[in-house]
Amino acid sequence: MQRRSRLAVVAAALTISVMAGLALTGCGSPRMAALHANCTTKGLRWKLTVLKRKPHTKNREARLSVVNTGSGPCVFRGFPVVEVHLGKATQSDGEGHGRALPIDLRRGGKITTGLRYRDCPKDAPLSDPMAVTNDLAVVSAPHDYPGRRAVAARDEAGKRLSMYICAEKIWMDPPREAAE
């Protein structure tokens, strides 16, 4: 009889600790992500910032920032779509590198993705078949291709800036939730 009561006490303690752990997990956890819908392009505010060029490097870095402006939380599952077009001719597409984990994005939450592309040299002719120059990029949330949106590229001071890309691919780091 005493063994059964000890077993009941242990089971009750285990149940309480599991419930407390679940309560501490909160809305930002992968477990809670299953309860929310996928993020859509129209429910997000997009910003493309081209960072200052580092000396003696062929690559240029940029940052794509996304803020959830929707009515509630959503899940950002995968890499965003990023395309830079030169009219209807050539284009450079974003290609994710690494593993993108789903991010449970609360309303007002922010995600950033690092971008890298080969910058055209200043003296390079823009008639190069791989050269893509534009101050707009087409972006969308993962798996929301029809909801594409144009976003202006800006420098760190907020001035509109043209990107000069000499490659078919724009390399993307996995999206991560930005600290506040």
Buried (B, 14 or more C-beta within 10 A) or exposed (E): EEEEEEEEEEEEEEEEEEEEEEEEEEBBEEEBBEEBEBBBBEBBEBBBBBBEEEEEEEEBBBBBBBBBEBEEBBBBBBBBBBBBBBEEEBBBBBEBEEEBEBBBBBEEBBBBBBBBBBBBEEEEEEEEEEBBBBBBBBBBBBEBEEBEBEBEBBEEEEEEBEBBBBBBBBBBBBBBBEEE
